[in-house]
Amino acid sequence: MAFPTSADCELRLARDDDSPGIVALVGLCFRPYAHCWLDVDNEEPGLLTPTTSFARFWVLTQGDRIWATVACTEHDVEIDGRRRPGVELKKCYVHPALR
């Protein structure tokens, strides 16, 4: 397996057709944990439609391979008694070989 370098990687917004690679990466990240499995259809359906399920969803790619992901959702948060725009990070996964 050839590891990516900054020269041959691209950080870009995910497309829905990235879904198989995203699901494969998340499944790989779950694998070491006993009694923990990825149930995309029932628990993580947003992985099938990253462009519409998250405010933003980025992938780190090298060719067709997805090495890392991070997404965010937007929602209001209360700060000092006032509602303000907020962002929550989601779906932060990194291929085990790059950790």
VOKEKE-458303 format. One record per residue (C-alpha): residue number from 1; residue in one letter; x negated, y, z. Coordinates in nm, 3 decimals, decimal comma. Last residue first. Example, Ala and Ser with C-alpha at 12.3 -4.5 7.8 and 13.67 -1.06 7.14 Angstrom:
{2 S {-1,367 -0,106 0,714}}
{1 A {-1,230 -0,450 0,780}}
! end
This chain:
{99 R {0,266 0,778 1,267}}
{98 L {0,197 0,731 0,899}}
{97 A {0,205 0,350 0,882}}
{96 P {0,530 0,346 1,081}}
{95 H {0,713 0,543 0,808}}
{94 V {0,850 0,860 0,965}}
{93 Y {1,211 0,920 1,064}}
{92 C {1,377 1,240 1,184}}
{91 K {1,743 1,185 1,110}}
{90 K {1,880 1,492 1,288}}
{89 L {1,767 1,841 1,391}}
{88 E {2,040 2,068 1,530}}
{87 V {2,089 2,423 1,405}}
{86 G {2,273 2,705 1,577}}
{85 P {2,478 3,011 1,492}}
{84 R {2,578 3,210 1,800}}
{83 R {2,874 3,202 2,038}}
{82 R {2,822 3,435 2,333}}
{81 G {2,819 3,355 2,705}}
{80 D {2,442 3,394 2,735}}
{79 I {2,392 3,147 2,451}}
{78 E {2,679 2,926 2,336}}
{77 V {2,609 2,724 2,027}}
{76 D {2,773 2,737 1,684}}
{75 H {2,711 2,457 1,442}}
{74 E {2,472 2,367 1,164}}
{73 T {2,344 2,018 1,096}}
{72 C {1,988 1,926 1,018}}
{71 A {1,794 1,658 0,838}}
{70 V {1,448 1,505 0,851}}
{69 T {1,304 1,223 0,647}}
{68 A {0,971 1,050 0,596}}
{67 W {0,780 0,822 0,359}}
{66 I {1,029 0,788 0,074}}
{65 R {0,881 0,602 -0,222}}
{64 D {0,981 0,686 -0,581}}
{63 G {0,672 0,894 -0,654}}
{62 Q {0,533 0,995 -0,318}}
{61 T {0,819 1,140 -0,122}}
{60 L {0,884 1,337 0,193}}
{59 V {1,260 1,370 0,220}}
{58 W {1,472 1,663 0,333}}
{57 F {1,838 1,674 0,438}}
{56 R {2,014 2,009 0,477}}
{55 A {2,359 2,105 0,610}}
{54 F {2,423 1,733 0,643}}
{53 S {2,682 1,488 0,510}}
{52 T {2,717 1,637 0,162}}
{51 T {2,362 1,600 0,030}}
{50 P {2,284 1,298 0,248}}
{49 T {2,560 1,080 0,101}}
{48 L {2,474 0,718 0,184}}
{47 L {2,280 0,814 0,497}}
{46 G {2,595 0,990 0,617}}
{45 P {2,758 0,649 0,659}}
{44 E {2,545 0,588 0,973}}
{43 E {2,758 0,395 1,222}}
{42 N {3,011 0,180 1,035}}
{41 D {2,877 0,157 0,678}}
{40 V {2,512 0,206 0,769}}
{39 D {2,485 -0,052 1,045}}
{38 L {2,114 -0,033 1,125}}
{37 W {2,004 -0,270 1,394}}
{36 C {1,891 -0,248 1,754}}
{35 H {1,905 -0,560 1,972}}
{34 A {1,525 -0,577 1,980}}
{33 Y {1,348 -0,266 1,855}}
{32 P {1,065 -0,319 1,606}}
{31 R {1,302 -0,312 1,303}}
{30 F {1,466 0,029 1,362}}
{29 C {1,194 0,224 1,174}}
{28 L {1,210 -0,020 0,882}}
{27 G {1,588 0,020 0,869}}
{26 V {1,548 0,399 0,862}}
{25 L {1,300 0,371 0,574}}
{24 A {1,519 0,129 0,375}}
{23 V {1,829 0,346 0,428}}
{22 I {1,641 0,652 0,301}}
{21 G {1,509 0,463 -0,001}}
{20 P {1,856 0,333 -0,092}}
{19 S {2,009 0,681 -0,034}}
{18 D {1,774 0,876 -0,261}}
{17 D {2,053 0,876 -0,525}}
{16 D {2,245 1,112 -0,296}}
{15 R {1,971 1,368 -0,342}}
{14 A {1,734 1,477 -0,069}}
{13 L {1,584 1,825 -0,054}}
{12 R {1,213 1,819 -0,118}}
{11 L {0,878 1,755 0,046}}
{10 E {0,649 1,625 -0,228}}
{9 C {0,345 1,408 -0,188}}
{8 D {0,046 1,353 -0,416}}
{7 A {-0,191 1,626 -0,297}}
{6 S {-0,083 1,607 0,066}}
{5 T {-0,196 1,247 0,071}}
{4 P {0,021 0,940 0,060}}
{3 F {-0,090 0,597 0,168}}
{2 A {-0,141 0,336 -0,101}}
{1 M {0,000 0,000 0,000}}
! end
